Amino acid sequence: MGAQNQMKRTVLITGAAHGIGAATARTFAASGDDVVVADIDIEAAVAVAEEIRAAGGTATGNILDVADPEGWEALSRELRAANRLPAVVVNNAFFQVRGAAHEQTEGSWNKQLSVSLSSVYRAMHTFHDTLTRARGSMVNVSSVHGVLSWAEQPAYGAAKGGLISLTRQLSLDYAPHVRVNVVLPGAIETRQWDHQGKDDHDLARKQATLQRLGKPEEVATVIQFLASEGASYVTGASLLVDGGMTTSLGA
Ligand SMILES: NC(=O)c1ccc[n+]([C@@H]2O[C@H](COP(=O)([O-])OP(=O)(O)OC[C@H]3O[C@@H](n4cnc5c(N)ncnc54)[C@H](O)[C@@H]3O)[C@@H](O)[C@H]2O)c1
């Protein structure tokens, strides 16, 4: 840990207790950044932060329900008091209830949009000043669902498509000081795939040009790049990290 490739920044990552978020936390920490591992699953968030510190990095596990505006306010107060003002925010948390539109309730519909889409508004509302002061950046995690559709995922698809458009909007409103970009992962081996059958895994492999599922670390390194000086002329961009899943109709 601690390969200092640039000035140490505070990086806030939502949904960072598991999967892509946790891999992203480890990746930023390995470059010497101070990481806020924010999640509704506080025990797992604290465990990720402890693991990072044990490896020589800097991190804390922080409770955050991204659907709760007061939760954002509380986290903001805590980070400001500790002089840990985020220069990078990665919006990665999501929530999904499968089922066609008529099978959803007002509650399930609104919660999915609140966690997976409106949370990004809350992040910018809360931290636009620290991002601006730091000449920082925001990276949002959408999905190939933002550009393609699978059955019975209307709210998830709407949220992920909305994230691509919201990213462009934010990139205009906070330019030139804050860059805002979005990644679109394909099938990535996280716990989300634990309960999918062999047929689903085989199909995902077949649909990807690279003939395999991706690893969380392979999304994390792209997120880190978009937040780095190496991407200083990249804003409003949507970057596929899908192993070629959306390149063709598959084999
Ligand atoms: N795994 C894939 O195949 C895949 C594909 C495309 C896009 N994605 C996207 O990647 C992101 C991460 O997914 P993952 O596969 O790592 O899932 P995951 O289940 O491993 O991690 C999601 C994290 O979000 C947290 N979370 C859920 N609700 C929250 C809330 N209200 N507030 C704060 N945190 C909350 C969970 O506790 C968990 O730590 C999501 O945005 C997802 O849509 C994943």
The ligand as an ORCA input file, in Angstrom:
! r2SCAN-3c Opt
* xyz 0 1
  N     -22.230     -7.061    -10.618
  C     -22.653     -6.775    -11.855
  O     -22.755     -7.669    -12.733
  C     -22.994     -5.348    -12.217
  C     -23.284     -5.079    -13.564
  C     -23.594     -3.778    -13.935
  C     -23.609     -2.755    -12.993
  N     -23.333     -3.066    -11.690
  C     -23.400     -1.953    -10.738
  O     -22.273     -1.965     -9.880
  C     -22.633     -1.388     -8.637
  C     -22.164     -2.287     -7.507
  O     -22.810     -3.547     -7.634
  P     -22.186     -4.888     -7.041
  O     -22.392     -5.958     -8.059
  O     -20.826     -4.636     -6.521
  O     -23.222     -5.191     -5.858
  P     -22.993     -5.594     -4.325
  O     -24.297     -6.117     -3.850
  O     -21.802     -6.465     -4.177
  O     -22.679     -4.182     -3.626
  C     -23.672     -3.184     -3.521
  C     -23.401     -2.393     -2.258
  O     -24.373     -1.346     -2.134
  C     -24.761     -1.266     -0.770
  N     -26.054     -0.583     -0.642
  C     -27.281     -1.041     -0.989
  N     -28.217     -0.128     -0.678
  C     -27.568      0.932     -0.123
  C     -27.999      2.181      0.405
  N     -29.293      2.527      0.429
  N     -27.065      3.042      0.878
  C     -25.747      2.691      0.877
  N     -25.286      1.530      0.394
  C     -26.191      0.644     -0.098
  C     -24.790     -2.724     -0.320
  O     -24.785     -2.852      1.099
  C     -23.515     -3.247     -0.975
  O     -22.377     -3.045     -0.161
  C     -24.150     -1.149     -8.690
  O     -24.405      0.213     -8.999
  C     -24.600     -2.045     -9.813
  O     -25.778     -1.588    -10.452
  C     -23.028     -4.331    -11.278
*
